[in-house]
């Protein structure tokens, strides 16, 4: 059964596992892409200026991936994002 995102839409298809079972992301396409259009060209923590946008991530400040309020989003380089997530135990939320 296809899971639903917290917003109520169907979750985005991710691919299949080794056994051919369909896998899904935890969120729908629109929830996943909400922050991408607000991504800046630099890390808001260390000031790193990216050569390409793939070097930057949109982070949820409070660690809650369903809280897509613009005040809860910040642009971080991959290194700052990983450190922030580890220090705040965001992966447990």
C-alpha positions as CSV (number, residue, x, y, z in Angstrom):
1,X,0.0,0.0,0.0
2,X,1.3,3.4,-0.9
3,X,2.0,5.6,2.2
4,X,0.8,9.1,2.6
5,X,2.8,12.2,3.4
6,X,2.0,14.2,6.5
7,X,0.2,16.7,4.3
8,X,-2.2,13.9,3.1
9,X,-0.9,13.5,-0.4
10,X,0.5,10.2,-1.6
11,X,4.3,9.7,-0.9
12,X,6.7,9.9,-3.8
13,X,7.9,6.7,-5.4
14,X,11.6,6.0,-4.7
15,X,12.3,2.9,-6.8
16,X,12.4,-0.8,-5.9
17,X,14.3,-3.0,-3.6
18,X,16.3,-6.2,-4.5
19,X,13.1,-8.2,-4.4
20,X,11.2,-5.9,-6.8
21,X,9.0,-4.4,-4.1
22,X,8.2,-0.7,-4.7
23,X,9.8,1.7,-2.2
24,X,8.4,5.1,-1.3
25,X,9.8,8.3,0.2
26,X,8.3,9.5,3.5
27,X,7.1,12.7,1.8
28,X,5.3,13.8,-1.3
29,X,7.0,15.6,-4.2
30,X,5.6,19.1,-3.2
31,X,6.7,18.7,0.4
32,X,10.2,17.6,-0.6
33,X,10.7,20.5,-3.0
34,X,9.2,23.3,-0.9
35,X,12.5,24.4,0.5
36,X,14.5,23.9,-2.7
37,X,13.1,27.0,-4.3
38,X,14.3,29.0,-1.3
39,X,17.9,27.6,-1.4
40,X,20.5,30.4,-1.2
41,X,23.9,30.4,-3.0
42,X,25.9,30.1,0.2
43,X,26.0,28.4,3.5
44,X,24.2,30.5,6.2
45,X,26.5,29.1,8.9
46,X,30.1,29.1,7.6
47,X,29.6,31.3,4.5
48,X,30.8,28.7,2.0
49,X,30.0,29.9,-1.5
50,X,29.0,26.9,-3.7
51,X,30.1,26.4,-7.3
52,X,27.0,24.3,-7.8
53,X,23.7,24.2,-5.9
54,X,24.2,20.4,-5.2
55,X,26.9,21.4,-2.7
56,X,24.2,23.0,-0.5
57,X,21.2,21.6,1.4
58,X,18.0,23.1,2.8
59,X,17.9,22.3,6.5
60,X,14.9,22.3,8.9
61,X,16.2,24.4,11.8
62,X,14.0,22.6,14.4
63,X,14.8,19.1,12.9
64,X,11.2,18.5,12.0
65,X,11.1,17.6,8.3
66,X,7.3,18.2,8.1
67,X,7.7,21.9,9.3
68,X,8.2,23.7,6.0
69,X,7.6,27.2,7.4
70,X,10.1,29.5,5.7
71,X,11.3,30.7,9.1
72,X,12.3,27.1,9.8
73,X,14.4,26.6,6.7
74,X,18.1,27.5,6.2
75,X,20.7,26.8,3.6
76,X,23.7,24.9,4.8
77,X,26.7,23.3,3.1
78,X,26.8,19.5,3.4
79,X,29.4,19.6,6.2
80,X,27.6,22.1,8.4
81,X,24.3,20.2,7.7
82,X,25.8,16.9,8.9
83,X,27.4,18.5,12.0
84,X,24.2,20.3,13.0
85,X,22.1,17.1,12.5
86,X,24.5,15.1,14.6
87,X,24.8,17.6,17.4
88,X,21.0,18.1,17.6
89,X,20.2,14.4,17.1
90,X,17.9,15.5,14.3
91,X,18.0,11.9,12.9
92,X,16.1,10.7,16.0
93,X,13.2,13.1,15.4
